Amino acid sequence: MSDTPRTLSEVLLDLKQKLPPEKVCTFDILEALHERGFGFLLFIFALPAALPRPALGINFIIALPLLFLTTQQAMGRHQIWFPEKIKYKSINRKTFESILDKGLPFIRFIEKFIRPRLGFITQGYFSNIIGILGVIMALSICVPLPLTNTVPAFGIAMMAMGVIMRDGLAVIIGALIGTLWVAMVFGVLAFVGLEGIDLIKETIKGWL
């Protein structure tokens, strides 16, 4: 038997085979990934919001699990806990599979560049720091406003991939992208108000 660990894309394909036929809830994902740590679960819950066009209502479903996961990671917990209400909140299996299918090409592309390096950043006290930054991004995802979801979720997903693959550089990239974006958006909101959202949108369109 090979000692080579499975890639994240292989784990996600295996997850699809273990899910119940109609509805998928947090408990089902916990059961399917019972041998995995915070990294895999953070990635699973961040992926829907990290996609450019997440399904309607997905952010609300994944925001609280992300907040609970990142908070526990920041506290240095090793066992994952969810309240019963969050543990059994569910979505349609077809919707969940669609999210995984849309995310797989992106994951396979990123996997080409991720490799073990700066491993010390993915463990120990750095894991607590990753959790704290994740909490900041998860709180942003909880805010029902444009521009507060996708980029912070991408930041969490990148940090999670870095932890899974022991790639400290990926963790740093995810942390910078997520925290700088949150700081920019909420800084603009604080000084300009909701009109700042439109200002950021127009600026981004001008760059594209």
Secondary structure as UniProt FT lines:
FT   HELIX           8..18
FT   STRAND          23..25
FT   HELIX           26..32
FT   TURN            33..35
FT   HELIX           38..50
FT   TURN            56..57
FT   HELIX           58..74
FT   TURN            75..76
FT   HELIX           84..87
FT   STRAND          90..92
FT   HELIX           93..111
FT   TURN            112..113
FT   HELIX           119..122
FT   HELIX           125..142
FT   TURN            146..147
FT   HELIX           150..165
FT   HELIX           168..192
FT   HELIX           195..207
//
